[in-house]
């Protein structure tokens, strides 16, 4: 009688297990992205994985375009793009060997590097910083000196350093002359009036406030409703998205270095394509995986991301030494880096080789005549 | 003719007993139906109360215009009542029937698909956690020395925050788990996180359950010259069932929490965790969707709890069953 109960329990578990297993298999078949098998079979493809810093969105459009349009395939690579998330540090994933390349902001790569990770920046894709400090226009906060005595929202975790350096540049102490408020990763606190200014990426959170209905007018908030401090203008901007690689492997493994050149070349070709084929890249991103913001939001982001990349005076992906020095200045003066990193922190040879190849293929690697378009935002970014 | 038959039947003690049994079965079924009806009514009444409380507080806050006042409680300790901070209940529930931009399915259908994805991760983790937990419980019950040595570590394992272990497990999974015959995918790492939350209550309660038979029962087993296996199978395992099911109810809901948190930290696309992260990110422009997605997660939690309760009824009977009966 009693042992039968155990049998019954085991039977129930078995049934559940079978049901789950069969569901699981169905899902696997459906969710696995169909690889471009024809080319893969005819040519020997190298498998490469790329760790993103965040979830799929236009910030990474160039890589998705290179994957979906076959640019990676053209150079013999089969690239798997891995989503980032809240607790994923791309530099750590890269160093552990769980990814071949990673996308990371420069400070977020250099800090773990100083702690001993052997990684290096091989292509500086973004030539500008996308971080803003946004406030309502009637608050009159138009420059870092206006932040004095106000409630300053920021995300912390190293995202606040451009603002800290900006405050320092006008003689203010971030710890005593302003009140720092930890900000959620949306703009609700600013809209609520809980903070006087909020940290925002020009391609994400700034768009969010412009996708929000202004209760006073019943229409969307307009750019003139806000004041924006752009750290690029203040001169405390830090470099953001770059392609990172395993420094040891580059030194010891000639095949990996060769792969890195091809990977950077195809990725940059993706970015050039997104500059010249705006809407196609937006569609690719939206199709890649349902992004956090809708198609309208992704269109805004694509435009702003293009503006962070183009023009690229030294050629796309090639490090701008002056901006690098400024990044290091801010990082060391704010104490996030103990000392300026050694020369191995970035290298330009790989990007330069890739750029030369792209130029030889007749592509415009500078984008000097790039102009921002006007993207109409809609409520909720749909 | 049929009359006399019926008369004869009525006086036949066997038939009479059969009738009684039928009657009892019927009553039992009626009781069961009544119980479900009662529970449903109670649940609905409470739901209505909660909705009323939420809506009433919101209406009150709006009527005194809480944004313009410096109230000590309303709009400060308690949330502000405007639509951004407290979207109306009608909008939250209405969200389920709406089709988000760029999608071709209504929100409820999308959530359902994502809940299934999360359920699969959680269930895989739950099963493995159940096995690991029982193995630990058996080992600890068998060797007292082991209990003294290992139990502190089992307890300590639960004080490690999930967000600390999640990235480790994900990286580990991608890099090192290629020993399995199947291709390791990130959702399986999320299952490992669910396992991590699941094995603990099973191990602790399972241990108590295995130790629960009274000494005289164990002596009886010994007097029958029962082997260790026989004693386990006929006495200790059945005795542990009530304890085990208490643990499984905790473990089932914990596995859902583990799966959702795991998805958020590890960056796994397709389940409720990614959905909640997405809606939190878009809160400024769509607060009602975050509320709706969290409700979806709550419904999933209630569902697995009910499933475990149902299995318990099936396995040990309605009254939970006394130990070792």
Contacts between the chains, C-beta under 8 A, distances in Angstrom:
chain1	res1	chain2	res2	distance
A	1	B	325	7.9
A	2	B	234	6.4
A	2	B	235	7.8
A	2	B	238	3.7
A	2	B	324	7.0
A	2	B	325	6.9
A	3	B	233	5.3
A	3	B	234	5.4
A	3	B	237	7.7
A	3	B	238	6.5
A	5	B	238	5.7
A	5	B	241	6.1
A	5	B	315	5.3
A	5	B	316	5.9
A	5	B	321	7.5
A	6	B	233	7.0
A	6	B	237	5.3
A	6	B	238	6.4
A	6	B	241	7.6
A	8	B	314	6.5
A	8	B	315	4.7
A	9	B	241	7.3
A	9	B	311	7.3
A	9	B	315	4.7
A	12	B	311	5.2
A	12	B	314	6.5
A	12	B	315	6.7
A	13	B	127	6.9
A	13	B	130	7.6
A	16	B	123	7.0
A	16	B	127	7.8
A	17	B	127	6.2
A	20	B	120	5.9
A	20	B	123	5.1
A	20	B	124	6.7
A	20	B	127	8.0
A	23	B	116	7.1
A	23	B	120	6.2
A	24	B	120	5.5
A	24	B	124	7.6
A	27	B	117	7.0
A	27	B	120	7.0
A	28	B	185	7.8
A	31	B	270	6.8
A	55	B	267	6.8
A	55	B	269	7.6
A	55	B	274	7.6
A	55	B	277	7.9
A	55	B	278	7.9
A	82	B	174	8.0
A	82	B	186	8.0
A	82	B	267	7.6
A	83	B	267	4.2
A	83	B	268	7.6
A	83	B	269	6.0
A	84	B	267	5.4
A	85	B	264	6.5
A	85	B	265	6.1
A	85	B	266	6.0
A	85	B	267	2.8
A	85	B	268	7.8
A	85	B	277	7.5
A	86	B	163	7.5
A	86	B	264	5.6
A	86	B	265	5.4
A	86	B	267	7.6
A	86	B	277	7.1
A	87	B	163	5.3
A	87	B	166	5.6
A	87	B	167	4.7
A	87	B	265	3.8
A	87	B	266	7.2
A	88	B	167	5.9
A	88	B	170	7.2
A	88	B	265	7.5
A	88	B	266	6.9
A	88	B	267	5.3
A	89	B	167	7.1
A	92	B	167	7.2
A	92	B	171	7.1
A	93	B	171	5.8
A	93	B	174	7.9
A	96	B	171	4.9
A	96	B	175	6.1
A	97	B	175	5.8
A	98	B	171	4.7
A	98	B	174	4.2
A	98	B	175	4.5
A	99	B	174	7.8
A	184	B	280	7.7
A	184	B	283	7.6
A	185	B	280	7.3
A	185	B	281	6.0
A	186	B	280	6.9
A	186	B	281	5.8
A	186	B	282	7.0
A	186	B	283	4.6
A	186	B	284	4.7
A	187	B	284	4.6
A	188	B	84	6.4
A	188	B	85	7.9
A	188	B	283	5.5
A	188	B	284	5.0
A	188	B	287	7.8
A	191	B	84	6.4
A	191	B	284	6.0
A	192	B	80	7.0
A	192	B	84	6.7
A	192	B	85	7.1
A	208	B	282	7.4
A	208	B	284	5.1
A	208	B	285	6.0
A	209	B	284	6.9
A	211	B	285	5.0
A	212	B	284	5.5
A	212	B	285	5.4
A	215	B	82	7.9
A	286	B	102	6.2
A	289	B	269	5.6
A	290	B	102	7.1
A	290	B	103	7.2
A	290	B	278	7.9
A	292	B	277	8.0
A	292	B	278	4.9
A	292	B	281	4.9
A	292	B	282	6.3
A	293	B	282	6.7
A	294	B	100	7.5
A	294	B	101	4.2
A	294	B	102	5.1
A	295	B	101	6.9
A	295	B	102	5.1
A	296	B	101	7.6
A	379	B	285	6.8
A	380	B	101	6.8
A	380	B	282	7.2
A	380	B	285	4.3
A	380	B	286	5.5
A	381	B	101	7.7
A	381	B	282	7.6
A	381	B	285	6.5
A	382	B	100	7.3
A	382	B	101	2.6
A	382	B	102	6.5
